[in-house]
Amino acid sequence: MAMIIFAGGIFLGFSLGFATMALVDARRHRLQCEKAQETSGYALPLEVDRALPARPQASGALDHLAIVS
């Protein structure tokens, strides 16, 4: 029982530490990007269109790769 609690504590500590460092790094990267935009004079639009582009039509050359059951 003590080993399970010990291993769980190690896993929980690792998970929380990893998540915290990822958030800190993402924040640092965002601040660096904002600072670079201010100094370069180039600003991105506030709203980004995240719609997916239309799927490209596959060529007929790949039809022979279809799996036949």
Summary of the structure (lengths in Angstrom):
residues: 69
radius of gyration: 23.9
end to end distance: 50.4
largest distance: 61.8
contacts: 85
relative contact order: 0.05
helix: 65%
strand: 0%
